[in-house]
Amino acid sequence: MPTSKNAHATTSLFVPPPSDPSTQIDLCWATESSGGAGTTFHEFFPDAGAHLVFRHSPAGCRMVLIGPATERATIERVAGAEYLGIRFRAGQAPRLADVRSSELTDGRAEVTKIRGIPIESLAERLRALPDLGSRQRAFANLVRDAAPPLVTDARCRRATHLLESHGGRLRVDELAEKLGLHTRSLERLFLDQFGMTPKRMARLVRLRHVLGALHTGAFATLAELAQACGYADQPHLIRDFKTLTDRLPGEKGAHRSRQLATADTRIVHRYRP
């Protein structure tokens, strides 16, 4: 696999769209190359949410819906292409591909059209817009309300909303009680809809809150961060963070995704299928 440490320069934008309860879009991001040759890699942390990634260039385009990830994953990026991405909150991704929601966990599905528009035609429309920001907004507006929820059970969507609003700090029995379900019934429901247990989902939601806190610098010490995020103590936070991210929460830039020169994690989006 060809790689280059300095294959091409990129510019990334992270622009939260307007609040939208129907699709529950969390954020949009965009990356464009500025020439060069070769391939680079962009690493994602484990995540309870789903991502839609659209790569387009004169050489071709590809769109992939990437499901919740229980381990680190990587997007392969090629020079001369632009990447537009949307992150959906846990359990709130729209049905953009013919796949069961449980099959999407640690997986991906090809998306060939949105609102009946083939991705090749969509790429032409986007390239006609004047700048990256315009293309990013147009892409988000097209995806918003494009399809019904991928997770069909309303109780599961309610459960993930509760986990998000509590930062993953709900025990499984507490979550089941709020939904009026027995614990075992909730676990079976999650396995059917997500292919993972509610405890695993809560762990991933909590990781995202930890990453957000590290980004903002909201806590002076890791002990304070651990307490605020529902960990038993600081060592528990450190162990869990290390297991999920392969980093230590106290190291510089621990909350940032890596720009990898080689792919040492599972690749979920490639230049070629």
Rosetta silent file (secondary structure, phi, psi, omega in degrees, C-alpha in Angstrom):
SEQUENCE: MPTSKNAHATTSLFVPPPSDPSTQIDLCWATESSGGAGTTFHEFFPDAGAHLVFRHSPAGCRMVLIGPATERATIERVAGAEYLGIRFRAGQAPRLADVRSSELTDGRAEVTKIRGIPIESLAERLRALPDLGSRQRAFANLVRDAAPPLVTDARCRRATHLLESHGGRLRVDELAEKLGLHTRSLERLFLDQFGMTPKRMARLVRLRHVLGALHTGAFATLAELAQACGYADQPHLIRDFKTLTDRLPGEKGAHRSRQLATADTRIVHRYRP
SCORE:     score description
SCORE:     0.000 S_00000001
   1 L     0.000  123.600 -177.947    0.000    0.000    0.000 S_00000001
   2 L   -69.852  137.498  176.679    1.596    3.315   -1.004 S_00000001
   3 L  -138.314  157.501  176.299    2.120    5.795    1.796 S_00000001
   4 L  -150.706  127.727 -178.200    3.709    9.168    2.188 S_00000001
   5 L   -65.934  -28.228 -179.850    4.318   11.110    5.402 S_00000001
   6 L  -128.807   50.876 -173.375    3.849   14.405    3.569 S_00000001
   7 L   -62.810  -44.108  179.153    1.648   13.304    0.704 S_00000001
   8 L  -165.198  150.089  177.176   -0.446   16.452    0.564 S_00000001
   9 L   -78.948  147.865  179.780   -1.515   19.365    2.719 S_00000001
  10 E  -134.480  158.416  174.254   -5.100   19.412    3.949 S_00000001
  11 E  -126.028  124.729 -178.439   -7.506   21.829    5.567 S_00000001
  12 E  -112.125  137.684  177.130  -10.144   20.495    7.981 S_00000001
  13 E  -122.419  136.963  175.711  -13.263   22.329    9.098 S_00000001
  14 E  -122.275  104.665 -172.892  -15.557   21.267   11.922 S_00000001
  15 E  -122.984  107.112  176.039  -18.834   23.179   11.678 S_00000001
  16 L   -63.151  129.161  178.058  -21.821   22.179   13.850 S_00000001
  17 L   -79.917  174.499  174.788  -24.988   22.476   11.749 S_00000001
  18 L   -58.994  148.636  179.623  -28.279   23.850   13.069 S_00000001
  19 L   -59.193  134.080 -177.208  -29.952   21.637   15.680 S_00000001
  20 L  -143.845  103.098 -176.135  -32.105   19.040   13.954 S_00000001
  21 L   -70.323  -16.223 -175.692  -33.991   16.468   16.042 S_00000001
  22 L   -77.228  -42.077  178.678  -35.032   14.384   13.025 S_00000001
  23 L  -105.686  -16.269  177.584  -31.591   13.280   11.882 S_00000001
  24 L    56.130   45.976  173.951  -29.659   14.267   15.013 S_00000001
  25 E   -67.120  127.795 -178.699  -26.600   15.452   13.083 S_00000001
  26 E   -88.956  -48.737  178.643  -23.852   16.113   15.612 S_00000001
  27 E  -159.661  164.705  175.325  -21.242   17.792   13.419 S_00000001
  28 E  -121.240  148.044  175.649  -19.915   18.151    9.888 S_00000001
  29 E  -140.924  156.873 -179.010  -16.303   18.051    8.796 S_00000001
  30 E  -147.841  143.104  178.890  -14.503   18.570    5.533 S_00000001
  31 E  -137.989  131.462  176.341  -10.971   17.997    4.271 S_00000001
  32 E  -127.737  146.344  178.668   -9.509   19.027    0.952 S_00000001
  33 E   -88.247  162.357  178.209   -6.088   18.315   -0.509 S_00000001
  34 L  -127.996   38.419  177.883   -3.835   20.936   -2.057 S_00000001
  35 L   105.241 -170.884 -178.229   -1.841   18.814   -4.440 S_00000001
  36 L    91.768 -172.376 -178.960    0.944   16.299   -3.998 S_00000001
  37 L  -145.209  160.125  176.477    0.820   12.564   -4.460 S_00000001
  38 L   105.402 -169.113 -174.144    0.427    9.454   -2.377 S_00000001
  39 E  -129.785  140.190  171.869   -1.846    8.303    0.423 S_00000001
  40 E  -124.658  173.482 -177.337   -2.319    9.364    4.028 S_00000001
  41 E  -133.054  141.897  179.621   -4.515    7.991    6.789 S_00000001
  42 E  -120.615  120.566 -174.438   -6.879    9.647    9.248 S_00000001
  43 E   -92.658  139.331  174.687   -7.626    7.749   12.451 S_00000001
  44 E  -110.447  143.423  173.558  -10.966    7.723   14.273 S_00000001
  45 L   -78.128  161.659  170.092  -11.473    6.850   17.922 S_00000001
  46 L   -52.807  141.978 -168.877  -14.077    4.285   19.003 S_00000001
  47 E  -152.853  134.466  177.229  -17.424    6.018   18.689 S_00000001
  48 L   -76.650  -19.668 -179.820  -21.066    5.286   19.493 S_00000001
  49 L   -85.513  172.348  176.813  -22.173    7.494   16.586 S_00000001
  50 E  -110.618  153.941 -179.872  -22.180    6.767   12.860 S_00000001
  51 E  -123.351  139.140  169.157  -20.300    8.675   10.147 S_00000001
  52 E  -108.146  122.583 -176.437  -21.166    9.370    6.528 S_00000001
  53 E  -121.447  125.058 -179.303  -18.019    9.970    4.467 S_00000001
  54 E  -120.095  115.615  175.449  -18.122   11.216    0.867 S_00000001
  55 E  -104.063  126.582  177.282  -14.930   11.330   -1.185 S_00000001
  56 E  -139.342  147.070  179.049  -15.149   13.094   -4.519 S_00000001
  57 E  -164.292  166.752  176.308  -12.646   14.209   -7.125 S_00000001
  58 L   -57.442  -23.332 -178.451  -12.436   14.372  -10.921 S_00000001
  59 L   -81.309  -13.234 -179.856  -10.996   10.857  -10.756 S_00000001
  60 E   147.966  172.984 -178.703  -14.086    9.409   -9.080 S_00000001
  61 E  -143.725  161.393  179.424  -16.188    9.385   -5.942 S_00000001
  62 E  -156.466  139.273  176.690  -17.316    7.075   -3.174 S_00000001
  63 E  -126.361  134.423 -176.863  -19.709    7.404   -0.234 S_00000001
  64 E  -134.772  133.566  170.991  -19.672    5.115    2.818 S_00000001
  65 E   -95.555  117.017 -175.686  -21.859    4.960    5.911 S_00000001
  66 E  -105.351  124.493 -174.147  -19.619    3.882    8.782 S_00000001
  67 L   -80.416  179.552  174.793  -21.317    2.425   11.799 S_00000001
  68 L   -51.485  139.585 -175.232  -20.554    2.689   15.499 S_00000001
  69 E  -116.899  124.668  177.301  -16.962    1.601   16.131 S_00000001
  70 L   -92.084   -1.245  176.996  -15.876   -0.370   19.189 S_00000001
  71 L  -143.464  168.156  179.032  -12.230   -0.057   18.170 S_00000001
  72 L   -62.783  147.205 -179.088  -10.029    2.484   16.408 S_00000001
  73 E  -140.293  163.562 -173.022  -10.592    2.816   12.668 S_00000001
  74 E  -133.680  141.476  169.500   -8.911    4.580    9.757 S_00000001
  75 E  -105.399  127.533  175.027   -9.925    6.444    6.620 S_00000001
  76 E   -83.437  128.525 -178.109   -7.500    6.212    3.735 S_00000001
  77 E  -118.330  133.882 -177.538   -7.106    9.597    2.027 S_00000001
  78 E  -110.900  146.398  179.485   -5.753   10.106   -1.446 S_00000001
  79 L   -62.808  147.288  177.105   -4.234   13.279   -2.886 S_00000001
  80 L    85.277    5.251 -178.691   -6.434   15.351   -5.186 S_00000001
  81 L  -118.080  156.568  174.180   -9.708   14.430   -3.449 S_00000001
  82 E  -112.832  140.720 -179.237  -12.082   16.265   -1.136 S_00000001
  83 E  -118.973  127.213  174.550  -13.730   14.529    1.806 S_00000001
  84 E  -115.851  133.757 -176.509  -17.035   15.604    3.323 S_00000001
  85 E  -136.338  149.357  175.340  -18.211   13.943    6.511 S_00000001
  86 E  -131.462  133.274  172.970  -21.178   13.965    8.859 S_00000001
  87 E  -104.592  127.248  175.120  -21.333   12.455   12.330 S_00000001
  88 E   -98.415  142.147  177.256  -24.730   11.297   13.565 S_00000001
  89 L   -62.839  160.259 -176.233  -25.401   10.979   17.265 S_00000001
  90 L   -52.609  127.266  176.102  -25.660    7.469   18.692 S_00000001
  91 L    76.616    4.248 -171.923  -28.656    5.625   17.290 S_00000001
  92 L  -114.201    7.894 -179.293  -29.790    8.533   15.092 S_00000001
  93 L   -67.238  144.232  176.509  -28.267    7.798   11.655 S_00000001
  94 E   -79.580  159.929  179.203  -30.726    7.766    8.718 S_00000001
  95 L   -80.936   90.819 -179.808  -31.299    4.699    6.552 S_00000001
  96 L  -101.738   -4.011  179.818  -29.068    5.587    3.600 S_00000001
  97 L  -145.727  157.331 -178.853  -28.148    2.003    2.730 S_00000001
  98 L   -82.561   81.966 -177.242  -29.860   -1.383    2.696 S_00000001
  99 L  -152.482  144.843  174.523  -28.335   -2.725    5.899 S_00000001
 100 L   -74.445  146.965 -177.670  -29.559   -3.631    9.375 S_00000001
 101 H   -60.559  -35.839  179.915  -28.345   -1.295   12.100 S_00000001
 102 H   -67.131  -29.569  178.765  -26.727   -4.186   13.998 S_00000001
 103 H   -72.913  -18.486 -176.199  -24.722   -5.128   10.892 S_00000001
 104 H   -84.034  -19.116  178.570  -23.293   -1.628   10.727 S_00000001
 105 L   -64.162  126.060 -173.909  -21.539   -1.791   14.112 S_00000001
 106 L    57.498   28.886  179.344  -17.816   -2.141   13.352 S_00000001
 107 L  -141.834 -169.182 -179.042  -18.832   -2.231    9.710 S_00000001
 108 E  -154.823  161.595  178.913  -19.716   -0.039    6.764 S_00000001
 109 E  -141.109  137.926  177.519  -22.157    0.134    3.869 S_00000001
 110 E   -70.962  136.627  175.252  -21.823    1.666    0.433 S_00000001
 111 L  -114.572  120.054 -174.541  -24.165    4.567   -0.300 S_00000001
 112 L  -101.226  -18.263  178.932  -24.861    5.031   -4.001 S_00000001
 113 E  -158.102  156.522  173.979  -27.442    7.831   -3.908 S_00000001
 114 E  -130.841  128.440 -175.736  -29.121   10.327   -1.585 S_00000001
 115 L    53.847   34.541  179.153  -32.695   11.476   -2.227 S_00000001
 116 L    79.844   -0.495 -179.625  -32.487    9.589   -5.511 S_00000001
 117 E   -92.032  117.324  176.384  -29.437   11.569   -6.657 S_00000001
 118 E   -59.629  147.276 -175.085  -26.529    9.308   -7.725 S_00000001
 119 H   -63.608  -27.322  177.199  -23.306   10.245   -5.981 S_00000001
 120 H   -65.225  -41.461  177.653  -21.637   11.063   -9.313 S_00000001
 121 H   -68.019  -37.765  177.982  -24.315   13.697  -10.010 S_00000001
 122 H   -62.047  -41.707  179.040  -24.030   14.939   -6.448 S_00000001
 123 H   -61.068  -40.215  178.601  -20.274   15.377   -6.890 S_00000001
 124 H   -63.464  -41.919  178.553  -20.841   17.490  -10.011 S_00000001
 125 H   -62.675  -43.219 -177.916  -23.291   19.734   -8.141 S_00000001
 126 H   -66.753  -40.292 -178.379  -20.878   20.182   -5.245 S_00000001
 127 H   -66.326  -20.556  178.457  -17.917   20.993   -7.491 S_00000001
 128 L   -77.457  -12.982  179.380  -19.979   23.787   -9.042 S_00000001
 129 L   -80.728  155.102 -166.746  -20.137   25.570   -5.660 S_00000001
 130 L   -74.808  -26.012 -174.229  -17.496   28.224   -4.962 S_00000001
 131 L  -154.689  172.657 -176.580  -15.730   26.910   -1.834 S_00000001
 132 H   -61.704  -42.500  179.762  -15.371   24.139    0.714 S_00000001
 133 H   -60.688  -41.001  178.215  -17.702   25.761    3.210 S_00000001
 134 H   -63.922  -42.109  179.724  -20.495   26.045    0.641 S_00000001
 135 H   -66.549  -38.425  178.798  -20.093   22.405   -0.341 S_00000001
 136 H   -61.974  -46.445  179.908  -20.099   21.351    3.296 S_00000001
 137 H   -65.830  -40.881 -179.901  -23.356   23.186    4.033 S_00000001
 138 H   -64.230  -39.634  179.950  -25.023   21.888    0.859 S_00000001
 139 H   -64.997  -45.644  179.882  -24.040   18.315    1.718 S_00000001
 140 H   -62.466  -41.982 -179.982  -25.408   18.602    5.273 S_00000001
 141 H   -65.159  -34.293  179.106  -28.688   20.114    4.018 S_00000001
 142 H   -69.680  -40.300 -177.195  -29.106   17.290    1.510 S_00000001
 143 H   -72.873  -34.376 -177.750  -28.514   14.573    4.107 S_00000001
 144 L   -59.224  126.157  179.868  -30.804   16.165    6.702 S_00000001
 145 L    65.745   20.032 -175.239  -34.216   14.416    6.614 S_00000001
 146 L   -73.814  -24.061 -174.850  -33.046   12.284    3.685 S_00000001
 147 L  -159.707  161.162  176.068  -34.349    8.984    5.091 S_00000001
 148 L   -68.630  168.075 -177.498  -36.106    7.441    8.119 S_00000001
 149 E   -62.180  142.682  175.550  -33.960    6.272   11.070 S_00000001
 150 L   -69.184  -40.156  176.006  -31.743    3.256   10.541 S_00000001
 151 L   -79.579  113.753 -170.689  -32.498    2.076   14.094 S_00000001
 152 L   -81.422  -25.215 -176.272  -36.133    1.030   13.796 S_00000001
 153 L   -85.668  117.784 -178.018  -36.997    0.600   17.473 S_00000001
 154 H   -62.648  -29.226  178.753  -38.009    3.915   19.050 S_00000001
 155 H   -65.853  -36.206  178.154  -37.050    2.600   22.503 S_00000001
 156 H   -69.057  -40.181  177.703  -33.462    2.141   21.345 S_00000001
 157 H   -64.672  -38.219  175.961  -33.339    5.651   19.900 S_00000001
 158 H   -64.809  -39.878 -179.340  -34.724    6.938   23.207 S_00000001
 159 H   -63.149  -44.100 -179.298  -32.120    4.898   25.102 S_00000001
 160 H   -68.771  -33.398  175.782  -29.207    6.337   23.137 S_00000001
 161 H   -63.174  -41.846  177.835  -30.596    9.854   23.610 S_00000001
 162 H   -63.898  -42.623  178.695  -30.667    9.244   27.374 S_00000001
 163 H   -62.501  -42.796  178.591  -27.105    7.915   27.322 S_00000001
 164 H   -62.347  -45.627 -175.802  -25.933   10.947   25.348 S_00000001
 165 H   -68.903  -22.654  177.850  -27.691   13.408   27.671 S_00000001
 166 L  -101.906    9.385  178.100  -26.134   11.719   30.728 S_00000001
 167 L    63.520   26.906 -179.819  -22.671   11.450   29.199 S_00000001
 168 L    77.235    9.955 -173.579  -22.800    7.643   29.322 S_00000001
 169 L   -94.072   21.395  175.929  -23.083    7.732   33.123 S_00000001
 170 L   -97.562  131.731  171.465  -26.271    5.650   33.371 S_00000001
 171 L   -71.391  158.646 -177.466  -26.083    2.083   34.671 S_00000001
 172 H   -61.579  -40.561 -179.926  -27.912   -0.512   32.591 S_00000001
 173 H   -66.800  -34.619  176.564  -30.541   -1.058   35.306 S_00000001
 174 H   -66.928  -43.018  179.213  -31.134    2.712   35.535 S_00000001
 175 H   -63.095  -44.016  179.530  -31.517    2.979   31.760 S_00000001
 176 H   -61.561  -40.812  179.985  -33.918    0.024   31.698 S_00000001
 177 H   -63.655  -41.659  179.494  -36.022    1.577   34.450 S_00000001
 178 H   -63.513  -26.946 -179.054  -36.299    4.881   32.575 S_00000001
 179 H   -95.435   -3.932 -179.046  -37.558    2.955   29.535 S_00000001
 180 L    72.138   31.831 -178.509  -39.949    0.751   31.521 S_00000001
 181 L  -121.191  156.470  168.759  -38.062   -2.417   30.566 S_00000001
 182 L   -74.152  152.702 -177.834  -36.430   -5.274   32.411 S_00000001
 183 H   -57.388  -45.115 -179.229  -32.631   -5.219   32.223 S_00000001
 184 H   -65.182  -36.042  178.431  -32.454   -8.437   30.218 S_00000001
 185 H   -64.318  -41.216  178.484  -35.091   -7.132   27.777 S_00000001
 186 H   -64.711  -41.078  179.228  -33.034   -3.980   27.214 S_00000001
 187 H   -63.672  -42.349  178.245  -29.882   -6.008   26.644 S_00000001
 188 H   -64.332  -39.723  179.386  -31.633   -8.234   24.090 S_00000001
 189 H   -62.790  -43.506  179.243  -33.042   -5.155   22.358 S_00000001
 190 H   -65.568  -41.428  178.778  -29.598   -3.547   22.091 S_00000001
 191 H   -63.457  -36.059  178.853  -28.023   -6.713   20.750 S_00000001
 192 H   -71.317  -43.072 -173.979  -30.742   -6.927   18.105 S_00000001
 193 H   -87.388  -34.073 -174.653  -30.609   -3.268   17.083 S_00000001
 194 L  -116.061  -15.444 -175.437  -26.944   -2.390   17.651 S_00000001
 195 L    70.808   18.707  176.469  -25.070   -5.666   17.877 S_00000001
 196 L  -148.855  162.536  179.841  -23.655   -4.513   21.215 S_00000001
 197 L   -80.310  159.047  175.305  -24.775   -4.332   24.824 S_00000001
 198 H   -62.860  -28.922  177.679  -26.054   -1.107   26.435 S_00000001
 199 H   -65.124  -42.270  177.588  -23.009   -1.232   28.738 S_00000001
 200 H   -65.773  -41.523  178.212  -20.669   -1.124   25.725 S_00000001
 201 H   -60.509  -44.257  179.413  -22.695    1.697   24.170 S_00000001
 202 H   -61.611  -38.026  179.314  -22.496    3.693   27.407 S_00000001
 203 H   -62.825  -41.061  179.734  -18.723    3.179   27.497 S_00000001
 204 H   -69.681  -39.876  177.155  -18.367    4.622   23.990 S_00000001
 205 H   -62.870  -41.365 -179.354  -20.619    7.588   24.769 S_00000001
 206 H   -65.706  -37.170  177.727  -18.594    8.303   27.908 S_00000001
 207 H   -59.258  -42.328 -178.952  -15.340    8.204   25.925 S_00000001
 208 H   -63.936  -37.051  177.630  -16.622   10.948   23.636 S_00000001
 209 H   -67.634  -37.051  176.311  -17.452   13.114   26.638 S_00000001
 210 H   -63.367  -45.056  178.908  -13.959   12.532   28.030 S_00000001
 211 H   -60.667  -40.587  178.016  -12.440   13.540   24.698 S_00000001
 212 H   -64.377  -39.158  178.727  -14.570   16.669   24.652 S_00000001
 213 H   -67.327  -38.979  177.362  -13.472   17.584   28.179 S_00000001
 214 H   -65.122  -36.379 -179.772   -9.818   17.069   27.290 S_00000001
 215 H   -65.851  -42.036 -177.043  -10.287   19.282   24.230 S_00000001
 216 H   -84.291  -15.448 -177.157  -11.794   22.150   26.196 S_00000001
 217 L    66.751   35.413 -173.695   -9.485   21.764   29.194 S_00000001
 218 L   -72.748  -17.253 -176.458  -12.486   21.971   31.497 S_00000001
 219 L  -123.427  137.336 -175.442  -10.824   20.036   34.338 S_00000001
 220 L   -74.319  -30.340 -177.387   -7.582   20.868   36.107 S_00000001
 221 L  -134.096  160.060  176.777   -6.698   17.269   36.996 S_00000001
 222 H   -68.119  -29.279  177.325   -7.450   13.785   35.727 S_00000001
 223 H   -62.815  -42.825  177.563   -8.950   12.963   39.118 S_00000001
 224 H   -64.913  -42.246  178.749  -11.544   15.723   38.631 S_00000001
 225 H   -61.797  -44.559 -179.969  -12.204   14.532   35.080 S_00000001
 226 H   -60.013  -45.030 -179.587  -12.660   10.936   36.258 S_00000001
 227 H   -64.424  -43.649 -177.691  -15.164   11.961   38.920 S_00000001
 228 H   -66.765  -30.959 -176.461  -17.145   14.194   36.544 S_00000001
 229 L   -95.929    6.815  171.927  -17.347   11.476   33.873 S_00000001
 230 L    86.442   16.254  175.395  -18.493    8.738   36.237 S_00000001
 231 L   -83.529  152.044 -178.923  -15.322    6.690   36.625 S_00000001
 232 L   -62.722  -37.266  179.373  -14.627    5.025   39.944 S_00000001
 233 L  -165.479  178.693 -178.831  -11.258    6.761   40.179 S_00000001
 234 H   -61.731  -44.473  177.895   -8.407    8.181   38.111 S_00000001
 235 H   -58.479  -35.353  177.644   -6.742    4.777   37.428 S_00000001
 236 H   -63.243  -44.888  176.241  -10.050    3.507   36.033 S_00000001
 237 H   -58.297  -47.589 -176.661  -10.205    6.464   33.640 S_00000001
 238 H   -62.725  -44.698 -179.531   -6.611    5.930   32.544 S_00000001
 239 H   -62.513  -46.540 -176.775   -7.087    2.182   31.923 S_00000001
 240 H   -66.329  -42.563  179.848  -10.293    2.642   29.942 S_00000001
 241 H   -63.541  -42.962  179.377   -8.885    5.521   27.875 S_00000001
 242 H   -63.889  -42.134 -179.784   -5.710    3.574   27.107 S_00000001
 243 H   -62.878  -41.431 -174.516   -7.679    0.486   26.063 S_00000001
 244 H   -83.278  -31.874 -172.649   -9.945    2.407   23.703 S_00000001
 245 H  -114.553  -12.297 -174.349   -7.528    4.937   22.216 S_00000001
 246 L    64.042   29.173  176.992   -4.054    3.443   22.708 S_00000001
 247 L  -137.231  172.630  173.359   -3.069    6.697   24.432 S_00000001
 248 L  -106.638  137.591 -175.500   -2.892    8.143   27.917 S_00000001
 249 L   -63.799  -20.050 -179.014   -5.367   10.940   28.758 S_00000001
 250 L   -87.255   -8.812 -176.867   -2.615   13.073   30.249 S_00000001
 251 L   -79.107  153.410 -177.043   -0.392   13.131   27.169 S_00000001
 252 L   -62.649  132.266  177.951   -0.328   16.178   24.907 S_00000001
 253 L    70.999   20.508 -176.939   -2.916   16.049   22.136 S_00000001
 254 L   -61.890  -25.677 -176.692   -4.507   12.856   23.499 S_00000001
 255 L   -84.888   -9.749 -175.309   -7.942   14.033   22.346 S_00000001
 256 L   -91.753  143.873  174.702   -6.878   14.604   18.724 S_00000001
 257 L   -72.232  150.050 -177.550   -7.141   12.042   15.970 S_00000001
 258 L   -84.569  147.369  166.775   -3.851   11.004   14.400 S_00000001
 259 E   -99.292   98.854 -170.346   -2.711   11.766   10.898 S_00000001
 260 E   -87.049  141.205  174.009   -1.125    8.394   10.242 S_00000001
 261 L   -87.382  -21.690  175.255    1.638    7.705    7.735 S_00000001
 262 L  -134.202  153.835 -176.376    0.857    3.982    7.837 S_00000001
 263 L   -92.975  100.260  178.290   -2.412    2.198    8.490 S_00000001
 264 L  -106.796   12.221  175.003   -2.128    0.269   11.760 S_00000001
 265 L  -128.770  170.119 -178.603   -5.871    0.222   12.417 S_00000001
 266 E   -60.998  128.546 -179.421   -8.901   -1.178   10.609 S_00000001
 267 E   -90.377  121.677 -176.749   -9.555    0.750    7.373 S_00000001
 268 E  -107.437  -10.920  175.394  -13.237    1.649    6.975 S_00000001
 269 E  -145.302  121.607 -178.373  -13.011    3.889    3.914 S_00000001
 270 L  -119.513  162.777  176.851  -10.572    3.317    1.073 S_00000001
 271 L   -61.086  -39.040  176.942   -9.776    5.022   -2.174 S_00000001
 272 L  -119.369  146.518  179.151  -10.947    1.845   -3.895 S_00000001
 273 L   -57.868    0.000    0.000  -13.623   -0.585   -2.604 S_00000001
